C-alpha cells in the first residue's frame, strides 16, 4: 500500500522529512536574522512611517511585527545575507504602509475627508498617497525590466544604506552601484513624469 502512495505522490517519506527539515532550518535562520537585526528593522520602519506620513495609521512596532508575520508565513524564503533580509523586510514594510494608506484614503471610507495634525518636524518629508502609489507602480515596472536596479533602489532608498554598503552587500565596486543608482533614478523619474 505504501508503494502505491509513493508512486502516486512521487515522494518517499525520507524526501518529505528532508523537505520539512529544510523548511524548519530556513525558518530558524530567518527568525535568527529577525532577532539580530531587530534594531535595524525598527529604524527601517521608522523611516517608512515618517516618509509616508503614516504615523497616524501605523506605529513603528506594529509595522515591524506585521512585516515579520508576513515574512514568517513564507516558508520558501532563504536569506544568505543580512542585507537581503533587510531589503526584503523593507519591501514588505513598504507594501504594508501602501496598503494601509490606500485603505485609509479609499472612497468608501470617506477618502476625501482628512484628519490633520500639525507635525512640523516631518511636514516636508511626507509623501502624498497618490505619489506613493505612483512610486510603487514605477518601482514594480523597473523590477520587471531590471531587477538589479530595483534591488539597488530598495537598498539605497528604502533601507537607507549608503552606496558603499550596497556595493559590499552585492560584491561589486561602489562605482558600479553608483551607476546603477543613477540609471534607476533616471528610469524612475521618466516613469513618474
C-alpha positions, 0 to 999 in steps of 0.5 A: 500500500505504501508503494502505491502512495509513493508512486502516486505522490512521487515522494518517499517519506525520507524526501518529505522529512528532508523537505520539512527539515529544510523548511524548519532550518530556513525558518530558524535562520530567518527568525535568527536574522529577525532577532539580530537585526531587530534594531535595524528593522525598527529604524527601517520602519521608522523611516517608512512611517515618517516618509509616508506620513503614516504615523497616524495609521501605523506605529513603528512596532506594529509595522515591524511585527506585521512585516515579520508575520508576513515574512514568517508565513513564507516558508520558501524564503532563504536569506544568505545575507543580512542585507537581503533580509533587510531589503526584503523586510523593507519591501514588505514594510513598504507594501504594508504602509501602501496598503494601509494608506490606500485603505485609509484614503479609499472612497468608501471610507470617506477618502476625501475627508482628512484628519490633520495634525500639525507635525512640523518636524516631518511636514516636508518629508511626507509623501502624498498617497497618490505619489506613493502609489505612483512610486510603487507602480514605477518601482514594480515596472523597473523590477520587471525590466531590471531587477538589479536596479530595483534591488539597488533602489530598495537598498539605497532608498528604502533601507537607507544604506549608503552606496558603499554598503550596497556595493559590499552587500552585492560584491561589486565596486561602489562605482558600479552601484553608483551607476546603477543608482543613477540609471534607476533614478533616471528610469524612475523619474521618466516613469513618474513624469 
